[in-house]
Every structure is written in C-alpha cells, then in structure tokens.
Amino acid sequence: MDSQLPKSFIIILAVLQAIALTLLYSSIENNVWPATSPTWLVSLITFSMSFPLLMLMTVNKNNIKTSLLLILPFSLLLSLLGAYVGFQQEPQEYVSNNTLMSVFIFTSLIAGFKGLMYIQQFGSSENVSYSRLFKLSWRNFIIFGECWLFVLIFWGILNLGAALFDILDIEFFSELLRNEWFWIPTLTLAFAFASVIFRKLLNIEDNIAFLLQTLIKFLLPVLSVISLGFLATLPFTGLNKLWETGSGSLLVMWLQVLTLFFVNTVYKDDSSVRPYHMLLHRLVFISVALLPVYSVISAYGIYLRVEQHGLTVDRCWGILIWFLLACFSFSYLVGIITKRDNWLEPLSKINIVMGWVVLVSMLAVNSPLLNFQSLSTNSQIARLDADKVTIEKFDYYYFEHSLGRQGYLAMQLLKQKIETSHPEQYAIIDRMYVNNEFALTLEHTVDDFIERSVFWPSQALIPQGLIEAVFSEQHFYDRNSLKEHTYYFIGMDLNKDDELDFIVIDENNGNTTAYFWLFDMGKWRSRYMNVENPEEIRYLKSMIDNNELSLVEPEYSNLKIGDVVFKVR
C-alpha cells in the first residue's frame, strides 16, 4: 500500500495548503483583504481546507488525474457556497452571524464525507454498491478522526516542551509556537503525514469499524424493543405528555435516526445474510415497518409549532430532517410491503439514492435555494403583518441573534415603517444591530457621546465637566458601541435646596441603570440609584420630551438613631 501513495505529491499539496492557510490567517490578524471581505474570506478558506483534505483522503499513484477531475469541481462548489455564506455576514459593522458559520462548517463536513465516498467509488473500477459505500464511509471517518487525534497529540507535545523550556527562562519555543508561520504549516504537515501513515493501515481501520459494528449489532434489538414498547403505550398515554416536554418531535426523530443508522450498519452486506435469529429478525422487521408512525407523530408536532409561532431556523431544520427521515422510513415500508421477508433487497438502492438526497440537502441549505434564515424572516414578518403578533410583543431579538443578514434587512424596513408610530420599538431596533467585534476597532469622541445623549431641561444647564466625566467612565468600563445605548442627563432639584442635582440614566435593550452625580472635593463622583421598571420600558425619550418628569416622595421616611440611619427598601 505504501508504494501506491504519491508522497511527493502529498508533500507539495500540504505545503501549498499551509502557505494558503497562513496567508489567510495573517490577513485576519492584520485586518487586510480578504479578511475585510467575508465573501472572499470564507470562500478561500473553504477551498483551502476542502480541496487538499479530499485529495489527501483519495489520491494514490493510479488516480491522481481522476481525483483532480472529481474533487476540483466539488471543492469549487463548496467554495462558491462559502462565498454565499460569507455574504450573509454583511454588513460587518452591524451583523454577526456566527451561528450560520457553524452550520456551514457542520453541513460541509457531512457533504464532504458523502461526496468523498462517491468520489472514491467513481474513481475505482468497482460497481457502485451500498456495502462498498458503507465500507468507504467508515474508513474515511476513522482515518479522519485518527489524523486529527494525531495532530492534537503532536500539538500538545510541542506545547509541553515549550512550557518546560519556559521554566528555564528560554522563551524561544513558546514564542515560536505563537507564530502563525510556524504552527499552521507544522500542523498542516502533521495532518498530511498522519494521513499517509493511517491510509497504509487500512486493515486496522477495518478492524475498528468491525468492532463498532459488532457493538451496534447487539444494540439494535434493544432499540427495537424500546421503539415498539413506546408505540404500544402511546395509545394509552396520548401525545400531550410528549408535547409537554417541548422537545417531543426531536426525541422521536432521534429514535428514528438511531434505528435507521443501526439497521443500515447491521444489514450492510448481501440481502441474503441474516445476522439474527428469526425471532430477533422479526422484531427488527416490525420496528422498521412502524418507523413511518414516528414520521407522522413528529410531523404533527412540527405542524403545531409552526402554526402557533411561525417558522424559525430550528423548525426549518426540523422540517428538513423530518423530510429525510420520512423518505427513508416510507421507502423501507414500501420495500417491506412489496418484498415481505426479502425487504432487504431494495435496501441498497434506497440508501444509494437517499445518500445523494442527503448530499444535495446539505449543499442546498448553504445556498439561496434553502436559506433557513430567509424563510424564517419572511414567516415572522408575515405573522406581524397578519396581526398574529403585536408590534409590542414581536421578538426583535430573535432577528438579531438568529437571522443574520436577512433579519437585519427586514428590521431596517420595519424600522422605517414604525419610526413615528412606535418610537420605543424603533429605538430597540436601532440599538440592536452592533457587531461588537467590529465596534471595538472604533474610537468614540465626546461629540459622538453627546449625539447619543438626551438633556433635560437643556444641554446648557448640564455642566460640560459632568458630560466629560460620564463619557470617560463609560468609555473605560464599556468599550461596546455607543449605538447600543441612549444616555439621559437629567437636571432637577431633588433636595429642595434651589440648586440642580444631576442624574445620568444609561438605557439599552437589556436594562436601564441610573447614577446620581455630584461635584465633591473638586471631582465628579457617582452614586448608584435603584431603578424600578415593571413595564420594562426601553425608551424614556418620548416621556422626557413630553416633560413627564416629577418628584415622588418616599413612602417611608428614614429612621436615624444617633449617627446610624435605617432605610426601607
């Protein structure tokens, strides 16, 4: 096997990958192109990761050209999808869409594993068969895991050595490990080296896979008993207890996923092979035949949630996963109805076709074809337009935290519509969209601070020294963007001494805080004030503009005994 791996080609590929990843990392560190353009950055990182990794897992001396012809277009497709996902991070100063990036990485891994086994199958001279694809998928998964384990151990040893030398005041090695021109190429070459080593030990990978598959063989009957037992008791308990958990559909789909995975693991070989005694075989047979019941139950649960609250990203994922599981389950049921005891015969064809469906689905969710953030945005805005939810009860924060660029664009349109009719909701939306990572690079001035502030009765009555003192304190303790806050400077005579006292209120979408400021010993000092806001009002400006300010006498006076003061809170 060693002679079949083109080591020179693998080394050149790993070196080129190391250079590309190091340059991309340096651009992020120095905030230069392509880091300044998420569309290009995500696209280039995706290609720099996917193409070399797929080649490392596939190439040998006999299939270099074939591998290039198959892997290059697939990697370019992933890169194009990466560009679209990167575009969903725009505009950077307002949108932080890290959840979508995590989803892209996860779905790209699944698509990569599915695509890899088909590429390996097409690159060989063997006919396409499920048992062969299954064997390749297990091999790839184990080799990939072993390579990353090797890289982690290797990196841990390097850090251990650096720590030991640090004890001796030799900091050269720890500084070297922090240099991207050392650690990125080192880890990239380590992964390539590991791939060569582990691809020479396919018998070991096959033995590990056999061990895991043997364990699953014993677990499948247990899972079948649980599945049948649950369905048997369901008519007596009803579905209400399942829905009360808040995750009933998820639990049901997990049971489907495990059953399907275990069945395909155990019955991966020729359809005539019977891995169980007839009684256990019948038990599995019945549990597979009843899988569509779970699809119906989970469909009903998802429907109820969507009908009540509209689409969300999580519910879109639930619908997609339900669709894939339902396709598997009903296809198996058709096979059972038409073939009876020979239901394993069509299993191979069903799994090969469904493998393509899963692959296309994982690619589509990262494209405009199946953009869950866009679908969820349209659904929630439609509910608002149809008066299914009021403007006061609308979940603005979900748009900020979960809907990325699509949510941002929708909120800008909504903000224009409600600017005069609902000033509090307008202010909430206006404060929401701040990417704090981007905001930390901005330098605010006192003039910027004054722009975000409201003065009562007028700015002329508020000492400039107080404004500068508050700005200095806020700028020191809170480096987030001023856009997230509205500051109110209130001048009122609180103690009836015919002189203005000053309260500064800091209002944001999370909470409202207030401080009493006084000039003491040549310096402005602040005292914390308790705030009671039972209605959770998030925009005081309208009331201040209408002069809705008044003094409230305390319900209970303070008790003073000597120099000790007792206050009722």
C-alpha positions as CSV (number, residue, x, y, z in Angstrom):
1,M,0.0,0.0,0.0
2,D,2.9,2.4,0.7
3,S,4.1,2.3,-2.9
4,Q,0.6,3.4,-4.1
5,L,0.7,6.7,-2.2
6,P,2.4,9.6,-4.1
7,K,4.4,11.0,-1.2
8,S,5.9,13.8,-3.2
9,F,2.5,15.0,-4.5
10,I,1.1,14.8,-0.9
11,I,4.0,16.9,0.5
12,I,3.7,19.6,-2.2
13,L,-0.1,19.7,-1.6
14,A,0.4,20.0,2.1
15,V,3.0,22.8,1.7
16,L,0.7,24.8,-0.6
17,Q,-2.2,24.3,1.8
18,A,0.0,25.5,4.7
19,I,1.0,28.7,2.8
20,A,-2.6,29.4,1.8
21,L,-4.0,29.0,5.3
22,T,-1.1,31.0,6.8
23,L,-1.7,33.9,4.5
24,L,-5.4,33.8,5.2
25,Y,-4.8,33.8,8.9
26,S,-2.4,36.7,8.6
27,S,-5.0,38.7,6.8
28,I,-7.4,38.2,9.7
29,E,-4.8,39.2,12.2
30,N,-3.8,42.3,10.3
31,N,-7.4,43.1,9.1
32,V,-6.5,43.3,5.4
33,W,-8.1,41.7,2.3
34,P,-9.5,39.1,2.1
35,A,-10.4,39.4,5.9
36,T,-12.2,42.7,5.2
37,S,-14.5,40.9,2.8
38,P,-16.3,37.9,4.4
39,T,-17.5,36.7,0.9
40,W,-13.9,36.2,-0.3
41,L,-12.5,35.1,3.1
42,V,-15.0,32.3,3.7
43,S,-14.8,31.2,0.1
44,L,-10.9,31.0,0.1
45,I,-10.8,29.3,3.5
46,T,-13.3,26.7,2.3
47,F,-11.3,25.9,-0.8
48,S,-8.0,25.8,1.1
49,M,-9.5,23.3,3.5
50,S,-11.7,21.1,1.4
51,F,-9.6,20.5,-1.8
52,P,-6.4,19.4,0.0
53,L,-8.2,17.3,2.6
54,L,-10.3,15.5,0.0
55,M,-7.2,14.9,-2.1
56,L,-5.3,13.5,0.9
57,M,-8.1,11.1,1.6
58,T,-8.4,9.9,-2.0
59,V,-5.3,10.2,-4.1
60,N,-2.9,7.4,-5.0
61,K,-0.4,6.9,-7.8
62,N,-3.0,5.4,-10.1
63,N,-5.8,8.0,-9.8
64,I,-4.2,11.5,-9.5
65,K,-5.8,12.8,-12.7
66,T,-9.2,11.2,-11.9
67,S,-9.2,12.6,-8.3
68,L,-8.4,16.1,-9.6
69,L,-11.2,15.9,-12.2
70,L,-13.7,14.9,-9.5
71,I,-12.5,16.8,-6.4
72,L,-11.7,20.1,-8.0
73,P,-15.3,20.8,-9.2
74,F,-16.7,19.6,-5.9
75,S,-14.3,21.9,-3.9
76,L,-15.1,24.8,-6.1
77,L,-18.8,24.2,-5.5
78,L,-18.2,24.2,-1.7
79,S,-16.1,27.4,-2.1
80,L,-19.0,29.1,-4.0
81,L,-21.4,28.1,-1.3
82,G,-18.8,29.5,1.2
83,A,-18.9,32.8,-0.7
84,Y,-22.7,32.9,-0.3
85,V,-22.4,32.1,3.5
86,G,-19.8,34.8,3.8
87,F,-22.1,37.3,2.1
88,Q,-24.6,36.6,4.9
89,Q,-22.1,38.3,7.3
90,E,-22.5,41.6,5.5
91,P,-22.6,44.4,6.6
92,Q,-19.9,43.6,9.1
93,E,-20.4,46.6,11.3
94,Y,-24.0,45.5,12.0
95,V,-24.2,41.7,11.5
96,S,-22.6,39.0,13.5
97,N,-23.7,35.7,12.0
98,N,-21.5,33.1,13.8
99,T,-24.3,30.5,14.1
100,L,-24.6,30.3,10.3
101,M,-20.8,29.8,10.0
102,S,-21.1,26.9,12.5
103,V,-23.9,25.4,10.5
104,F,-21.9,25.8,7.3
105,I,-18.9,24.0,8.8
106,F,-21.0,21.1,10.0
107,T,-23.0,20.7,6.8
108,S,-19.9,21.0,4.7
109,L,-18.3,18.2,6.7
110,I,-21.3,16.0,6.1
111,A,-21.4,16.9,2.4
112,G,-17.7,16.3,2.2
113,F,-17.9,12.8,3.7
114,K,-20.8,11.9,1.5
115,G,-19.1,13.4,-1.6
116,L,-15.8,11.7,-0.7
117,M,-17.2,8.2,-0.7
118,Y,-18.9,8.7,-4.0
119,I,-15.7,10.2,-5.5
120,Q,-13.7,7.2,-4.2
121,Q,-16.3,4.8,-5.6
122,F,-16.3,6.5,-9.1
123,G,-12.5,6.7,-9.1
124,S,-12.3,2.9,-8.7
125,S,-13.2,0.2,-11.2
126,E,-15.8,-1.4,-8.9
127,N,-19.5,-1.2,-9.5
128,V,-21.4,1.2,-7.2
129,S,-22.9,-0.8,-4.2
130,Y,-24.1,0.2,-0.8
131,S,-21.9,-2.2,1.0
132,R,-18.8,-0.7,-0.7
133,L,-20.0,2.9,0.0
134,F,-20.7,1.9,3.6
135,K,-17.2,0.5,4.0
136,L,-15.6,3.6,2.5
137,S,-17.6,5.9,4.8
138,W,-16.5,4.1,7.9
139,R,-12.9,4.0,6.7
140,N,-12.9,7.8,5.9
141,F,-14.5,8.6,9.2
142,I,-12.0,6.6,11.2
143,I,-8.9,7.8,9.3
144,F,-10.1,11.4,9.5
145,G,-10.6,11.1,13.3
146,E,-7.2,9.4,13.7
147,C,-5.4,12.2,11.8
148,W,-6.9,14.9,14.0
149,L,-6.1,12.9,17.1
150,F,-2.5,12.7,15.9
151,V,-2.4,16.4,15.3
152,L,-3.8,17.2,18.7
153,I,-1.3,14.9,20.5
154,F,1.5,16.3,18.4
155,W,0.5,19.9,19.2
156,G,0.1,19.0,22.9
157,I,3.7,17.6,23.0
158,L,5.1,20.8,21.3
159,N,3.3,22.9,24.0
160,L,4.6,20.7,26.7
161,G,8.1,21.2,25.5
162,A,7.6,24.9,25.3
163,A,6.3,25.0,28.8
164,L,9.3,23.1,30.1
165,F,11.7,25.5,28.4
166,D,9.7,28.5,29.8
167,I,10.6,27.2,33.3
168,L,14.2,27.5,32.3
169,D,13.6,31.1,31.1
170,I,14.1,30.0,27.5
171,E,11.0,31.6,25.8
172,F,12.1,31.0,22.2
173,F,9.9,27.9,21.8
174,S,6.8,29.4,23.2
175,E,7.2,32.5,21.0
176,L,7.7,30.2,18.1
177,L,4.5,28.3,18.8
178,R,2.6,31.6,18.7
179,N,3.9,32.5,15.3
180,E,1.4,31.6,12.6
181,W,4.2,31.0,10.1
182,F,5.3,28.1,12.4
183,W,2.2,26.5,13.9
184,I,-0.1,26.5,10.8
185,P,2.5,24.8,8.5
186,T,3.5,22.4,11.3
187,L,0.0,21.2,11.9
188,T,-0.9,21.1,8.2
189,L,2.2,18.9,7.5
190,A,1.4,16.8,10.6
191,F,-2.1,16.1,9.3
192,A,-0.7,15.1,5.8
193,F,1.9,12.9,7.5
194,A,-0.8,11.2,9.6
195,S,-3.0,10.6,6.5
196,V,-0.1,8.8,4.8
197,I,0.5,6.6,7.8
198,F,-3.1,5.7,8.5
199,R,-4.0,5.1,4.9
200,K,-1.3,2.4,4.9
201,L,-3.1,0.7,7.8
202,L,-6.5,0.0,6.3
203,N,-6.7,-3.3,8.0
204,I,-6.6,-1.6,11.4
205,E,-9.3,0.9,10.3
206,D,-11.5,-2.0,9.1
207,N,-11.0,-3.9,12.4
208,I,-12.0,-0.8,14.4
209,A,-15.1,-0.4,12.1
210,F,-15.9,-4.1,12.6
211,L,-15.7,-3.8,16.4
212,L,-18.0,-0.8,16.4
213,Q,-20.4,-2.5,14.0
214,T,-20.5,-5.6,16.3
215,L,-21.5,-3.5,19.3
216,I,-24.2,-1.9,17.2
217,K,-25.4,-5.4,16.2
218,F,-26.2,-6.1,19.9
219,L,-27.8,-2.6,20.5
220,L,-30.3,-2.8,17.6
221,P,-32.6,-5.4,19.2
222,V,-32.6,-3.3,22.4
223,L,-33.5,-0.2,20.4
224,S,-36.2,-2.1,18.6
225,V,-37.8,-3.2,21.9
226,I,-37.8,0.4,23.2
227,S,-39.3,1.6,20.0
228,L,-42.1,-0.9,20.0
229,G,-42.7,-0.5,23.7
230,F,-43.1,3.3,23.3
231,L,-45.6,2.8,20.4
232,A,-47.5,0.2,22.4
233,T,-48.0,2.6,25.4
234,L,-48.7,5.7,23.3
235,P,-52.4,5.0,22.7
236,F,-53.0,4.8,26.5
237,T,-51.0,7.9,27.4
238,G,-51.7,10.2,24.5
239,L,-49.4,12.7,22.8
240,N,-49.9,15.5,25.3
241,K,-47.1,14.3,27.6
242,L,-44.8,14.1,24.6
243,W,-45.6,17.7,23.6
244,E,-45.3,19.0,27.2
245,T,-41.6,18.2,27.1
246,G,-41.1,21.0,24.5
247,S,-38.8,18.6,22.5
248,G,-41.2,15.7,21.7
249,S,-40.6,15.8,17.9
250,L,-36.8,16.0,18.5
251,L,-36.9,12.9,20.7
252,V,-39.0,11.0,18.2
253,M,-36.7,11.9,15.3
254,W,-33.6,10.8,17.3
255,L,-35.2,7.4,17.8
256,Q,-35.7,7.3,14.0
257,V,-32.2,8.3,13.3
258,L,-30.7,5.7,15.6
259,T,-32.9,2.9,14.3
260,L,-32.1,3.7,10.6
261,F,-28.4,4.0,11.4
262,F,-28.3,0.8,13.3
263,V,-30.3,-1.1,10.7
264,N,-28.0,0.0,7.9
265,T,-25.0,-0.9,9.9
266,V,-26.2,-4.4,10.7
267,Y,-27.7,-5.1,7.3
268,K,-25.0,-3.6,5.2
269,D,-24.0,-6.8,3.5
270,D,-25.8,-9.1,1.0
271,S,-29.6,-9.2,1.4
272,S,-29.5,-13.0,1.9
273,V,-27.3,-12.6,5.1
274,R,-29.3,-12.9,8.3
275,P,-27.3,-11.6,11.3
276,Y,-30.0,-12.5,13.8
277,H,-32.1,-15.5,14.8
278,M,-35.6,-15.4,13.1
279,L,-37.3,-14.0,16.3
280,L,-34.9,-11.1,16.6
281,H,-35.1,-10.6,12.8
282,R,-38.9,-10.3,13.0
283,L,-38.5,-7.8,15.9
284,V,-36.3,-5.6,13.8
285,F,-38.6,-6.1,10.8
286,I,-41.6,-4.8,12.8
287,S,-39.8,-1.9,14.3
288,V,-38.6,-0.8,10.8
289,A,-42.1,-1.2,9.4
290,L,-43.5,1.1,12.1
291,L,-41.0,3.9,11.6
292,P,-43.4,5.9,9.4
293,V,-45.6,6.2,12.5
294,Y,-42.8,8.3,14.1
295,S,-42.7,10.4,11.0
296,V,-46.5,11.1,11.3
297,I,-46.1,11.9,15.1
298,S,-43.2,14.3,14.6
299,A,-44.9,15.9,11.5
300,Y,-47.9,16.7,13.7
301,G,-45.7,18.2,16.4
302,I,-43.8,20.4,14.0
303,Y,-47.0,21.5,12.4
304,L,-48.4,22.6,15.7
305,R,-45.3,24.7,16.5
306,V,-45.2,26.3,13.0
307,E,-48.9,27.0,13.2
308,Q,-48.6,28.7,16.6
309,H,-45.3,30.5,16.2
310,G,-44.3,30.5,12.6
311,L,-41.1,29.3,11.0
312,T,-37.8,29.6,12.8
313,V,-34.4,28.3,11.8
314,D,-34.7,25.4,14.2
315,R,-38.1,24.5,12.9
316,C,-36.8,24.7,9.3
317,W,-34.1,22.2,10.3
318,G,-36.7,20.1,11.9
319,I,-38.8,20.0,8.7
320,L,-35.7,19.1,6.6
321,I,-34.6,16.3,9.0
322,W,-38.2,15.1,9.2
323,F,-38.4,15.0,5.4
324,L,-35.2,13.0,5.1
325,L,-36.2,10.5,7.8
326,A,-39.7,10.2,6.3
327,C,-38.2,9.4,2.9
328,F,-36.1,6.7,4.4
329,S,-38.9,5.3,6.6
330,F,-41.6,5.2,3.9
331,S,-39.2,3.8,1.3
332,Y,-38.3,1.0,3.7
333,L,-42.0,0.4,4.4
334,V,-42.7,0.1,0.6
335,G,-39.9,-2.4,0.4
336,I,-41.4,-4.4,3.3
337,I,-44.9,-4.4,1.7
338,T,-43.7,-5.4,-1.7
339,K,-40.9,-7.8,-0.8
340,R,-42.1,-9.1,2.7
341,D,-39.2,-11.2,4.1
342,N,-37.0,-10.1,1.2
343,W,-37.3,-6.4,2.2
344,L,-33.5,-6.1,2.4
345,E,-33.2,-6.5,-1.4
346,P,-34.2,-2.9,-2.3
347,L,-32.3,-1.5,0.8
348,S,-29.1,-1.0,-1.2
349,K,-30.8,1.1,-4.0
350,I,-32.8,3.1,-1.5
351,N,-29.7,4.0,0.5
352,I,-27.6,5.0,-2.5
353,V,-30.4,7.3,-3.8
354,M,-31.0,8.7,-0.3
355,G,-27.3,9.3,0.0
356,W,-27.5,11.7,-2.9
357,V,-30.6,13.3,-1.4
358,V,-28.7,13.9,1.9
359,L,-25.7,15.3,0.0
360,V,-27.8,17.7,-2.1
361,S,-29.7,18.8,1.0
362,M,-26.5,19.6,2.9
363,L,-25.4,21.7,0.0
364,A,-28.7,23.4,-0.6
365,V,-29.0,24.7,3.0
366,N,-26.0,26.9,2.3
367,S,-27.5,28.4,-0.8
368,P,-30.3,30.8,-1.7
369,L,-32.4,27.7,-2.6
370,L,-32.8,26.7,1.1
371,N,-31.8,29.7,3.2
372,F,-33.5,29.0,6.5
373,Q,-32.7,32.5,7.8
374,S,-34.6,34.0,4.8
375,L,-37.5,31.6,5.2
376,S,-37.8,32.3,8.9
377,T,-37.6,36.1,8.4
378,N,-40.4,36.0,5.8
379,S,-42.6,33.8,8.1
380,Q,-42.2,36.0,11.2
381,I,-42.7,39.3,9.2
382,A,-45.8,37.7,7.6
383,R,-47.2,36.9,11.1
384,L,-46.6,40.5,12.1
385,D,-48.4,41.9,9.0
386,A,-51.3,39.5,9.6
387,D,-51.7,40.8,13.2
388,K,-50.9,37.3,14.6
389,V,-48.5,39.1,16.9
390,T,-48.5,42.7,18.1
391,I,-45.7,45.2,17.4
392,E,-45.1,45.4,21.2
393,K,-44.8,41.6,21.6
394,F,-42.8,41.0,18.5
395,D,-39.5,39.1,19.1
396,Y,-37.0,41.6,17.7
397,Y,-34.1,40.0,19.4
398,Y,-34.6,36.7,17.6
399,F,-33.9,38.6,14.3
400,E,-30.6,40.0,15.7
401,H,-29.4,36.7,17.3
402,S,-30.5,34.1,14.8
403,L,-31.4,35.6,11.4
404,G,-28.2,37.4,10.4
405,R,-28.2,39.5,7.3
406,Q,-31.8,38.5,6.4
407,G,-33.0,39.6,9.8
408,Y,-31.0,42.8,9.6
409,L,-32.5,43.8,6.2
410,A,-36.1,43.0,7.4
411,M,-35.6,45.1,10.6
412,Q,-34.3,48.1,8.6
413,L,-37.5,48.0,6.5
414,L,-39.7,47.6,9.6
415,K,-37.8,50.4,11.4
416,Q,-38.7,52.8,8.5
417,K,-42.4,51.9,8.8
418,I,-42.7,52.4,12.6
419,E,-40.4,55.4,13.1
420,T,-43.2,57.8,14.0
421,S,-45.9,55.4,15.2
422,H,-43.8,53.3,17.6
423,P,-40.7,55.2,18.8
424,E,-39.9,52.7,21.5
425,Q,-39.7,49.8,19.1
426,Y,-37.8,52.0,16.6
427,A,-35.2,52.6,19.3
428,I,-35.0,48.9,20.2
429,I,-34.2,48.0,16.6
430,D,-31.8,50.9,16.2
431,R,-29.8,49.8,19.2
432,M,-29.8,46.1,18.3
433,Y,-27.5,45.9,15.3
434,V,-24.0,46.4,16.5
435,N,-21.2,43.9,15.8
436,N,-19.1,44.4,19.0
437,E,-16.0,42.8,17.5
438,F,-16.2,45.5,14.8
439,A,-17.2,48.2,17.2
440,L,-14.0,47.6,19.3
441,T,-12.0,49.0,16.4
442,L,-13.9,52.3,16.6
443,E,-12.7,55.3,18.6
444,H,-15.6,57.4,20.1
445,T,-15.3,61.0,21.0
446,V,-17.2,63.3,23.4
447,D,-19.1,64.7,20.5
448,D,-20.2,61.2,19.5
449,F,-21.3,60.7,23.1
450,I,-23.3,63.9,23.1
451,E,-25.1,62.8,19.9
452,R,-26.4,59.7,21.7
453,S,-27.5,61.7,24.7
454,V,-30.7,63.5,25.7
455,F,-30.5,66.5,28.0
456,W,-33.3,67.8,30.3
457,P,-34.2,70.6,30.7
458,S,-31.4,71.6,28.2
459,Q,-27.8,70.8,27.5
460,A,-26.8,74.4,28.5
461,L,-27.8,73.6,32.1
462,I,-25.7,70.4,32.3
463,P,-22.0,71.1,33.2
464,Q,-19.6,70.1,30.4
465,G,-17.3,68.7,33.1
466,L,-20.1,66.2,34.1
467,I,-20.6,65.2,30.4
468,E,-16.9,64.5,30.0
469,A,-16.7,62.6,33.3
470,V,-19.5,60.3,32.4
471,F,-18.1,59.8,28.9
472,S,-14.7,58.9,30.4
473,E,-16.2,56.4,32.8
474,Q,-18.4,54.7,30.2
475,H,-15.6,54.6,27.6
476,F,-13.3,53.0,30.2
477,Y,-15.7,50.3,31.5
478,D,-17.8,49.7,28.4
479,R,-16.0,49.5,25.1
480,N,-19.1,48.5,23.2
481,S,-20.6,50.7,20.6
482,L,-22.4,53.9,21.7
483,K,-25.1,52.9,19.3
484,E,-26.3,50.3,21.8
485,H,-27.0,53.0,24.4
486,T,-29.1,56.1,25.0
487,Y,-27.9,58.4,27.7
488,Y,-30.2,60.8,29.6
489,F,-28.8,63.8,31.6
490,I,-31.5,65.0,33.9
491,G,-31.1,68.2,36.0
492,M,-33.6,68.5,38.8
493,D,-33.7,69.9,42.3
494,L,-34.1,66.6,44.3
495,N,-33.4,68.0,47.8
496,K,-35.3,71.4,47.5
497,D,-32.2,73.5,48.0
498,D,-32.9,75.6,44.9
499,E,-29.9,74.0,43.1
500,L,-29.9,71.5,40.3
501,D,-28.9,67.9,41.1
502,F,-27.9,65.6,38.2
503,I,-29.0,62.1,37.4
504,V,-27.5,60.2,34.4
505,I,-29.5,57.3,33.0
506,D,-27.9,54.7,30.8
507,E,-30.6,52.9,28.7
508,N,-30.1,49.9,26.4
509,N,-32.2,47.0,25.2
510,G,-31.1,44.8,28.1
511,N,-31.6,47.1,31.1
512,T,-31.8,50.7,32.4
513,T,-29.3,51.9,35.0
514,A,-29.1,55.3,36.8
515,Y,-26.4,57.2,38.8
516,F,-26.7,60.3,40.9
517,W,-23.7,62.6,40.2
518,L,-22.4,65.3,42.5
519,F,-19.3,67.5,42.4
520,D,-17.4,66.7,45.5
521,M,-13.9,67.9,46.5
522,G,-13.1,69.2,43.0
523,K,-14.2,66.0,41.3
524,W,-17.4,64.5,39.8
525,R,-18.5,61.3,41.8
526,S,-21.4,59.0,41.2
527,R,-23.8,57.0,43.4
528,Y,-25.8,54.1,42.2
529,M,-29.6,54.5,42.1
530,N,-32.2,51.7,42.3
531,V,-34.4,51.5,39.2
532,E,-38.0,50.2,39.3
533,N,-39.2,49.5,35.8
534,P,-42.0,46.8,36.0
535,E,-43.3,47.5,32.5
536,E,-39.7,47.1,31.1
537,I,-39.9,50.4,29.2
538,R,-36.9,50.7,26.9
539,Y,-37.3,54.2,25.6
540,L,-37.7,57.1,28.0
541,K,-37.1,59.9,25.4
542,S,-40.8,60.2,24.4
543,M,-41.8,60.8,28.0
544,I,-38.9,63.2,28.7
545,D,-39.8,65.2,25.5
546,N,-43.3,65.5,26.9
547,N,-41.9,66.7,30.2
548,E,-43.4,63.7,32.1
549,L,-40.9,64.1,34.9
550,S,-41.9,64.5,38.6
551,L,-40.6,64.0,42.0
552,V,-42.0,61.3,44.2
553,E,-41.8,61.5,48.0
554,P,-40.6,58.2,49.6
555,E,-43.4,56.1,51.1
556,Y,-41.4,55.7,54.3
557,S,-39.0,58.2,55.9
558,N,-35.6,57.1,57.1
559,L,-35.1,56.3,60.8
560,K,-32.0,57.8,62.4
561,I,-30.6,56.8,65.8
562,G,-27.6,58.8,66.6
563,D,-25.4,58.5,63.6
564,V,-27.0,55.2,62.4
565,V,-29.5,55.6,59.6
566,F,-32.1,52.9,58.7
567,K,-33.7,52.9,55.2
568,V,-36.7,51.0,54.0
569,R,-36.1,49.3,50.6
